[in-house]
Each structure stands twice: as structure tokens, then as C-alpha cells.
């Protein structure tokens, strides 16, 4: 539910604590990240720049996929001005904590060593220019996820820094995320007790839909949940949760209405095909409900309010739903307008802040 309002009347409705699990920060200029790279990779960054897979770049609803009012007075890109972000998001809505998810393309780079340098620079930039100046912000560890060992090395480099609360991937990867090439990354995340956050986007290793290349951005945007479905199935059936029983996965900006029927379908398939996956000791839905968390944006909006309550009942993961605004993007969800219908206060408190507080241990970070 898109909402740009920050009127006092709207803020008065958000008396509950609010933790925002999806804030998109961006460098002020193309040279910003170069300051955090060794000379060899700074020259590469400024001379050749990123090179990722895929050949289709769809125009977003607005430039930079941003709200029309999210451009700072400085003229910098949306999400790049800390003072303006404070004014428009953190202060305007009384955000207690916000998790930054910079979508800068490091993870999907074809040049893996450059991707690793890009990820290191992004993480150092998040600390130096954001977290060190704003105690309400926390960072996600950007990793070159297409190489499990390089990703693990970056997690080990910064994973004990309390400024970082999760590892960040994009949902469209070159292979399904259950594949063993990614396992060193999961092992490192478990070693540092960090969730893996998997965000909307990425180009993947082929067409961005299971039916080929789409014609329109609306197909890309509305069809993104199919990538989330495929990754959930892969991670469960490949057995990563048997190998890493404490691994936690956060699905970010993929919605959640698709998950109940997926659990029904995969459980039914498991009753007929369990001999193919003897390493699984439980029904797939049990792994999903134990190991996955979800963010609310984009909030599911069925045409009748009671259907939203039915969806939550079928999902049966009310302790795993976490609020997100998606600031500064065009489909931003305002804290006072995100839910399509009223929900019980204890559940509202859990979704708006307490589920995230528990997962990310915000009360234990000493800020």
C-alpha cells in the first residue's frame, strides 16, 4: 500500500514501536565506493565498472525506483543523504531501528574478485557513512554470493561487528540457493549467528521468469514471487537445514501470500516422492516454519478484510512476519497505512517491531 504522507495526524497513529527491516541506502556518487577500495580495484571500478548477468533492464515506475518526494535537496540520489533520510523516515515515523539493504549489484558480478572488492567497499561504506553517524541504523553484509568461499571470507571479516545484523543476497541467483556452491556462505553465517536475508531482485542465470523473458516491467514486478518460491523449495529439498540446523532465512520484499499454498503443494509432493530426498527428516512445511522469516512489504491486500485474517491463519507464521517500508522506493509502505485491515494489538506489536527485535537481537546490541 503506497503512502507518502508524513503528516502529524498520520504519525500520531504510530504509537507502537516500529522497526523497519528494509531501507535502501545508496552512494552519493559513482566515486563514493571507490574511496573504500584498494587502488587496483578502485581503478577497475572507475574504468570498467560493474558487469553482471542478464540483458534486460526494465524502467521502474519512477526514476531510480524512488518515491517522487524522496530526492534530497542536495540533488543526490534517493537514499544517499543521511540527514534527509532521518527527516523523511527515521524521525517522521519514529523508527526505533532500521535495517539497511543496499542493492548495488556486488553479489551478482561476473568478475568474482571485483565483486568481492565491491562488497568489501559497500560494507565499509555502510559503517563509515551510516552506522557510525546514526545509532538507529544497522547494516546487512553484502557478499559476492556466487562464490561461496569469497562470500564466507567477507562474512568472517565483518561478521562479529554488531553493526551488521544479517547477510544480504538477491533472490535471483545463477543457481538455486540449495546448491552446495553456496554452503560455505551458510556455514559462515551460522558461525557468526547471522540470518541470511534474500531480497527482491537480481538477474539470475537465465530468463527472469520460468516462461522466458517478459515484455513489461509489471510482469517482472508482479512475477517476482515465483523466484522466491523456487528458492524456498531448493533450500528445503537440498537439505541445508539438516546440515545447518540453526540457519535462519529472511525473505525480503517478496510478499507472503504465496507461501501457504506452496507449503500445501510441497508437502503433498513429499508424501509421494520422499524416497528421492531421504535426507529430509520432516515435512517441508516444518522446515519452512522453523527456518524462514518474511517481511511485510509489499503487504498482501485481498479485496475483503476477513480474507487477510484467513491468509494469516493459513500462513501460521505470525511470529515470523516483520514490518518493512521499502524506503525510498515508489511502493513505500507507511507504518500507519500498511495493513489492509485492523488486526489485534498483540499481533500488530509483534509484526511492527517485536519479531524483528527478537531475530536481530536489537535489545542486545548496546546502542
N, C-alpha and C positions, 0 to 999 in steps of 0.2 A: 504494500500500500504506500504509494509515493506521497510524501508530505514535506513541504519546505518550511512550514510555519515554525517560528520560534517566538511567537507572541507570549507575553507573560501569562495570559489566560491558559495557553497550552502548557506552559511549564508548570503551572500550579497543579496540573493533573498528575504530574510525575513525582509524587511524594515518595514512592518506593525507591530503594537503591537501584541504580542502573549500571550494569557492566556491559560494555559494547564489545562484542567479540569479533568485529570485522571493520577495521578502519584502514583505509588505503592511503598511505603516505607516498610521496613521490619526490625525487630530486628536483631542486630548483632549476638546474640547467643540465645540459648534456655533459658538462665537465665536472659536475659535483662528485660523482662516484670515482672519477679518475684520481681525486685527491687521496683516496684510500687504497690505491693500487700501487704495487711496485712499478718502477719506471718501465720495465719491459711490457707489462700488461696495460699500463696507462697509455703507452704509445699505440698498442694494438686497439685499445678501446676507442681512442680518439681518431685513429686512422681507418680502421676497418669496421669497428662497432659490432653489434650483436649479429648472429646468424643462426636462426632457429629453423625448425622444420615447418612445412606447410606453405601453401602459396596463396591462401585466401585470407585477406584481412578485411573484415566487414566493417562498414561505417556504423558507429554507435548512434544511439538516439540523439546524443549531443556530443560535441567535441570532447575528446578525452573521456567519453562515457560519464561526464560530470553533470551535476546539477547546474542549472543556468546561473544560480547565485553563488556558486562555490569558487569562483575565480577571485583570488585575493586582490586587494587594492594595489599590491606591489606588481601585479601583472604576471606573477609566477604561476606555474600550473596548479590546478586544484590539488589540495593535499600536500603542498610543498611549503606552506607558510605556517609555522607553529603558532604564532600569535593569532592568526586568523582561524586556525583550527580550534584553538582554545575558545575564541569568541563564539564561533558558529556551532560548535559541537560540545566540547567538554563543559564549558561554563553555561551555555544556553540550556543544556538539558541535564545539568548536574551529574555528569558521568563520573562514577566513582573510579573505575578503571576502564581502559581501552586497550584492545589488542591490535597492534599494527600488522597488517598483511601486505607488504609492498609487492606488487605484481610487476616485476621489472624484467622477467624473462631469463634470469640466470639459470634456472633449473633445466630448461629445455635447449640449452645451447648445443649446437653440433660440435663445436670445438670445446671439448670437455675441460681442458686446462684453463681456457679463457672463462668458461662457465664457473669453474671453481674460484678464479680470481674475482669474477663479478660477484659471486655470492659472498666471499670474504669482505669485499668492499661494501656491499649492501649492509651486511651485519655490523661492521664497524661504523658506518654512517648512521645506522639506526641508534646506536648508543651515543655517539658523539653529538649528533644534532637533534636528537629527540628525547630519549630516555633521560640523559644527563640533565636536561633542562625542564622536564615535565614529569613529576613523580606519579602522575595518574596513568602514564603510558607504559605498556610493556611491548616487547618485540617478539617476532617469530623468526626462527633461524632459517634463512634462505639457504638452500643447499643445491649442488649440482646433482639432482636426484637420478639422472640417467646413468650415473656411475656410483654404485653402492659404496665403494671404498672411499671415493672422494667425498661423498656426502657424509659418511661416518667420520672422516677426518675433520670436517668442519663442525659437526656436532660435538666432537671431542674438544675442539679448540675453544668453543664458547659455551658449551652446554651447562657448565657449572655457574655461569654468570646469572644471577637471579633476575636480570632484566629480560631474559628470554624465557618464554613460557610454553613454547611448542616449536616443532619443526614444520616448515611450510613447503607443500608441493602443490602442483596444479593437477586437476582431475584427469586431463587428457595427457597421458604419458605414452612413450613409444611402445611399451609393452604393458600388459595387465600387471597391477601392482602386487599381485601374489607371487610373481616370478622371483626365482632365487637371486637374480642380479640385484634386487633391492634389499635383500635380507641383511647385509652388513649395516645398512642405514637403520633398519628396525632394531638391530642389536644395540647400536649406539644410542638410539632413543630410549630404549629400555634401561641401558646402563646409566643414563642421566635422569631417568624417570620423567621423560618429556613426552607429551602426546604428539602424534603426527596429525597436523592439520592439512586437509586436502581441499583446495579451493577451486571454485568455478573457473574454467578457462584452460588454456594450453592448446597446442596444436595436435599432439599425438603423433603416431607413426603412420597414419593413413588418412583417408577422408574423415571428417569430423562427425559424421553420422554413420550408423550401420548400413545405410542405404546408399551412401555416396556423398558427393558434395552438394549442399543445398544452394538454392538461388538467393535466399534472402536472410538478412540478419535475424528476423523474427524466428526463422527455423533454427538457427544456431542457438538463440537465447532460450526459446521455449523447449528445445530438444536436449539441453544440457543434462537433465536428469538421467538420460539413458547412459551417459558416461559414468555417472555416479553408481547406477545400478550394476554396470559391468564390473566396476572396481570392487564393489562390495562382494559380489559373487566370487570374483577372483581371490580376494584376500581370505575369504572364508574357506573356499574349497581347496585352495593350495595348502591350507593348514598352518598359516603363520601364527594363529593364536594358540595352537598346540605347542609350537616351538617357542613362542614369546607370550606366555600366559598373562603377563601384566601389560602388554601393549595396549595403548589407548588411541583411537582414531576419531578425529573430529571432521565431519563433513560440513563444509562452509559454503554458503550461498548456493546450495543445490535444492532447497526446499526439503520437505519431508513427507508430503502426501503420497509419494510413490512407494514408500518403504513398507507399509503394511501388506499390500498385495504382493510385493516382491518376496517378503518373508513367507507368505502363504504358498507362493509358487515354488520357491526353492525347497521348502520343507516337503512339499508333495513330491518333487523330483527326487529328493533324498530317500524317501521311502522306497522308491523303485530302483535307484541307482547307487545305493550306499556301498555296494561292493566295489565300485570304481574308486571310492575315496575312503578306504579303510582307516586312514589316519585320523578321520574325524570321529570323535568320541561322543558328540552330541548333535542334536538337530541344528541346522544352520541358523535358525532364528535365535537360538540360545546364545550362539557366539555373537550375533549382531547386537542383541540386547545387553550383553555384558561388555562389549569392547567398543561400541560406537556411541558418539555424541553427535548432535546436529545443531546447527544454528537456524534461527527462525527466518532470516531474510533469504529469498523472498517468502514472505508469510503466505501460507496457503489460504485462499479466500473462496470457499464454497459458496454457492448462491444463498444458502439458508444458514443461519447461525447455529442451529442444532446440529447441522452436518459437521461443523468444525469440532464440536464436542465429540461426535461419533468418531471423527478422524483421530482425535487424541486418545480415545478409548481403544481403538484398533491398534494404534501405534504402541501403546503401553510403554512409553519411554519418557514420561513426564519429568523424570529426574535427569534426563539427558538432553533436554531442549534448552538452548541458550540464546539469549537475545542478541541481535546484531542490527546495526543501522545500514551498513554498506556505504558509509560516508567516504568520499563526496559524490558518489555515483548517482546517476539520474533516477534510479529506482530506490533511493534512500527511504528507509522506514523510520519515521519519527517515533520516539518512545511512547507518546501519548495516543498514537493513532495506529499502531502496528496490528493489534489484534482485531479481527473482523467482528468479534462479538465479545461480550463480557465473560470473564472466567473467574473462578473462585479466587479470593485473595491469596490463600497459601500457594496455589499453583502460579499465580501471577508473580508473586515474590520469587518463587523458585526459578521461573523462566527469565525474569528480568535481571536477576543477579546471582541468586544463591547457588544454582547449578554450576555456573562458571566459577564462582568463588571456590567451590569445592574442588573442581577439576584442576584449576590453575593455582590453587593454594594461595590466593591473594592475601589472605589474612596472615600468612607466614613469611611474607617477603620483606618485612621490616622497613617498608616505606611509609 
